[in-house]
Amino acid sequence: MSPTPKSNRKLLTMLILGSIGMFGFGFALVPLYDVLCDTLGINGKTQNTASSYDAVVVDKNRTVTIEFVTQVQSDMPWEFSPKVNQISVHPGELTHAKFLVKNLSAKNIIGQAIPSVSPGQGAAYFNKTECFCFNQQPLAADTSAELPLIFYVDPDLPASINTLTLSYTLYDITDKQAVSAKQGAAR
């Protein structure tokens, strides 16, 4: 007994609706993931705008170790490192750190640093008042720069967290900026 055209049509309709549903779910997955991670504080994302420092009470009875880790996009000809690899801070204390960057190439390059904090639950308590990661970093050929970071750790950081690792990955966005500039000029 062969299937009827009506049952074939029903199967085809179900397959098309299923495909549309899967596409919609896949499309919505990234925003849902971001919302879930932000709510649970599990992705290590830090804020991308400056925090204000309003004379927070410094907890002199507690010390938190801040570790700095840097890496550069694999094909980017830059050196990038923290001036010091780790420091100890008191929660609530405004702290300054510096990072060193050098363009090893013979061309001007624009870099963008993307930060993350681990453990992820600590990201919400790591507040940057000034950070080179808020802006693009243009660097001329064969030159160096010192990049500033000013931050404080919120005194409400859970007692179970004694070490925060701030990791920066530096990306070459020169080509992306050139495309944006061309599109802006065409308007």
N, C-alpha and C positions, 0 to 999 in steps of 0.2 A: 504494500500500500504506500503510494507516494504522498509526500506532504502537500497540503493544499496551498494555493497562492495566499490565502488569508493567513495561515500559520507562518508562512515565510515572511510576509509583511510584518507580522507581529514580532517575530524574531529580529528582523532588521531594525524595526523601531526601537526595540529594547537595547540592541547593540549600539545604536547611534546615541540614545539617551545615556547609556552607560559610559560611552566615550566622552560625551560632553561633560558628564558628572565628574569623571576622573580628571579631565583637563581643568575644570573649575577648581577642584580640590587641590591639584598641583599648583595652580596659579595662586591660590589663597594660602598655601602652606608657608611661604616665606613670611608674610605679615603675621600669620598666626604664631609662628615660631618666635618672631621678635617680641610679640606681646607676651607670650608665655615666659620667655627668658627674662624680660624686663620685670615682669610681675614676681617671678620666683628668684630673681637675682642670680641666675646660674650661668650666664654667658660671659662674664668678665668685661662687658662693655662699660666704658667710662663715659661721662658726659662729654659732649662735643662743644660745649660753651663754657665760658669761665664762671666759676663759682665766686660768690663774694665772701670775704672773710670778715665776719662781724664779731671780733674780739671773743672768740670761743674760749671757754675755760679750759686751760691746759691741765691735763691729768699727769702730774709729775710722778705719780706712783706707778705708772705703767710705761713700758717701752715696747715699741713695735718696730720690727726690722723691715726696712723697705729694700728690696732687691731690684736692681735695674738690669734688664736683658734687652739687647738690641739685635736686629737682623736686617739685612738688606735684600730686596728682591734679587733673585739669582743672577739676572743679567744686567744689573745696575752697577756701574763702575764707581761706587762710593764706598768710603770707609765710614762707619757709624758706631760710636761707642759712648758709654757714660763716662764722665770724668772719674767717678767712683762707682764701684759695683754694688755697694750696699751702704746704707746708713741706718742709724737707730734714731727714732723720733718719739716724742711724747705725743699722744693723741691731743689734738687741738693746737699744736705748735705749728706755726707757719714756717715752712722749710724750703730752701732753695737748692736746686740741683742743676747741673749743667751737662750737656751732651756735646760731643765733638763730632763734626762731620767734615769730610773732605771729598771733593770731586776729583777723581783720578783720571778723568777723561780729558780730551782736547776740545770738548764742546760744552756749552751751557746746558744745564739740566735742571728741571723743576722736580722737587721731591715732595711727597706727602707722607707723613708718619701716621700710622694707625695704632692706637694704644689698646691694650687690654690688661686687666688685673686678674690675678688668681691668688687665692681661690675666688671663684666668681661671686660668692656671697659678700666678699670684701669690697667689690667694685663700687657699691652704693655708698661706701664710707670713705672712699678716696676722692678728695675734692681738689681739682686743679684751678687755681686762680689765674695762672698764666701758663701757657704751654705752646711750644712750637708746633704741636700737633693741630692747633686750631687754624693754622695758616699753611699755605703752600710755601715751600722753601726753595727759592731759586738760588742756584749756586753756579757762578762762572767757572769756566774751565780751569782746572788745576788750582782751585782755591779752597780755603778752609773756613769754617765758621764755628762759633760756640752757640749752642741753642739752649735757651733758658727754660726751666720748669720751676714753678712755684706752686706748692701744694700744702694741704694739711689733711690729716687723718681725723675723721669725726670721732669724738670721744665716745660715741655710742657704739663703736665697733665691738662686736661680740667678744667676750673675754676668751673664747676658744681660738680666736685668730690672733696669732703673735707675729706672723710674717705675711707681708703682702709682696707679690712680685709684679712689678710694672714692666710690661713687655711692649716694645715698639717695633713695628715692622715698617721699613721705609720703602716706598714704591716710587718708581719713575713715572710721572704723569706729564712729561714734556709733550708727547704726541697728543695726548688728550686735550691739553691746553691749546695746542696749535689748531686742532679741529674746532674747539669752542670759539677761538678768536676768529677763525674764518667764517663760522656760522653767524657770529655776532656782527661782523663786517658786512655780510650779505643782506642783513635785515634792513 
